Amino acid sequence: MPLLDHFAPPVDERISWAAFHANWAARLAEHITELLPDGFTAEETFYPSCEVAIDVATYEDAGRAADPLRSDWQPPEPDHAAELAFPESHEVKVYRATGGRTLVAAIELVSLSNKDWPAERLAFATKCAAYLFNGVSLIVVDVVTERPGNIHNEIVRLMTGQASGQIAGGVRLYAVAYRPVVREKVVELDVWAHPLTVGALLPTLPLRLVGDYFLPVNLDESYQEACRRQRLV
């Protein structure tokens, strides 16, 4: 099905981007699940921008009563307290269940807030780069026409420190697959980049699970099903 502009009439008058975004992620999870071999699972997850999605975190809420657990030694006042950007995330994660639950791949759908301002774009790109640095294969899909910027190019800069592999020409919409791999003791990043255009079909991208085992992720199929369920077709 041709890609629609979800931020312009008549589509944005019929269904909100937030609702479609969530629906598409769910359809992608269903599509991936049908392709997975035994021993792998896929699940849709959502992290609002205010939630820190990391393994271990401690928080201090200045508005709460003092915690009775308090050490005798306290550090001096910090030199600086900087406001941080934590990206909203609608994603599909693929886990390998054998030998312990291990994240092996992820699909990220770029949200409107991910492109709101430079710090948000960098936060999202940093999260994606962290996946890749940890050997997790990744697909990033950006169909947000409402905001400028190319997060894929920021991911490439973070990963390689150079412009090689970026999408040139001011492209805003794209779908990209990434596979970190070691070849002859050299760590490399394989990139399959597809610029997108409103009115054109979405591509099928490779998603590596382990080794050289890939799934063909048909973005158009899941997108079409999401559009059907939201009565856009």
DAQUIMO-V574583 format. One record per pair of residues at least 12 apart in sequence whose ideal C-beta (glycine too) atoms are under 8 Angstrom apart, sorted by the first residue. I is the first residue (numbers start at 0). GAP is how many residues later the second one is. Records with the same first field share a line. If there is no record, write none. Layout:
I->GAP + GAP
//
This chain:
0->200 + 201 + 219 + 222 + 223 + 226 + 232
1->196 + 197 + 198 + 199
2->140 + 170 + 193 + 194 + 195 + 196 + 197 + 198 + 199 + 220
3->194 + 223 + 228
4->140 + 193
5->14 + 137 + 139
6->105 + 137 + 138 + 139
7->137
10->221
13->216 + 217 + 218
14->215 + 216 + 217
16->94 + 95 + 127
18->211
19->206 + 210 + 212
20->69 + 88 + 90
21->24 + 68
22->203 + 206 + 207
23->85 + 198 + 199 + 202
24->19 + 21 + 65 + 66 + 67 + 84
25->18 + 200
26->195 + 196 + 198 + 199 + 202
27->16 + 64 + 79 + 81 + 189 + 191 + 194
28->13 + 14 + 15 + 63
29->192 + 195
30->186 + 187 + 190 + 191 + 194
31->60 + 62 + 75 + 175 + 183 + 185
34->180 + 181 + 182
35->58 + 173 + 179
36->172 + 176
38->57 + 58 + 59
39->54 + 55 + 56 + 57 + 64 + 169
40->53 + 54 + 56
41->50 + 51 + 52 + 53
42->49 + 50 + 52
43->46 + 47 + 48
44->44 + 45 + 46 + 47 + 48
45->43 + 44 + 45
46->40 + 41 + 42
47->40
48->36 + 37 + 38 + 39 + 64 + 71
49->36
50->35
51->34
52->33 + 36
83->39
84->34 + 35 + 37 + 38
85->37
86->26 + 27 + 33 + 36 + 37 + 40
87->23 + 25 + 26
88->19 + 22 + 35 + 38
89->18 + 19 + 21
90->15 + 16 + 17 + 18
91->14 + 15
92->12 + 13
93->12 + 113 + 115
95->113 + 114
102->28 + 33
103->32 + 33 + 105 + 106
104->31 + 32 + 33 + 34 + 102 + 103 + 104
105->25 + 30 + 31 + 32 + 33
106->31 + 32 + 33 + 34 + 100 + 110
107->16 + 20 + 30 + 31 + 32 + 33
108->32
109->14 + 30 + 31 + 32 + 33 + 34 + 41
110->33
111->32 + 34 + 35
113->30 + 37
114->27 + 29 + 31 + 32 + 33 + 34 + 36
115->31
117->31
120->28 + 30 + 33
121->32
123->27
124->26 + 29 + 30 + 33
125->32
127->12 + 23 + 27 + 50
128->26 + 29 + 30
131->23 + 27 + 46 + 48 + 57
132->26 + 47
134->45
135->44
136->40 + 41 + 42 + 43 + 70 + 71 + 72
137->39 + 40
138->36 + 37 + 38 + 39 + 66 + 68 + 78
139->12 + 15 + 34 + 35 + 36 + 38
140->33 + 34 + 61 + 78
141->30 + 31 + 32 + 33 + 54
142->30 + 53
143->28 + 29
144->27 + 28 + 53
146->25
147->24
148->23
149->16 + 17 + 20 + 21 + 22 + 24
151->14 + 15 + 22 + 24 + 41
152->13 + 14
154->23
155->35
158->30
159->29
164->24 + 26 + 28
166->26 + 28
168->26
170->24
172->22 + 23 + 24 + 25
173->19 + 20 + 21 + 22
174->19 + 21 + 27 + 28 + 30 + 44
175->15 + 16 + 17 + 18 + 29
176->14 + 15 + 28 + 29 + 30 + 40
177->12 + 13 + 14
178->27 + 29
191->13 + 14
200->19
201->17 + 18 + 21
202->16 + 17
203->12 + 13 + 14 + 15 + 16
204->12 + 14
//
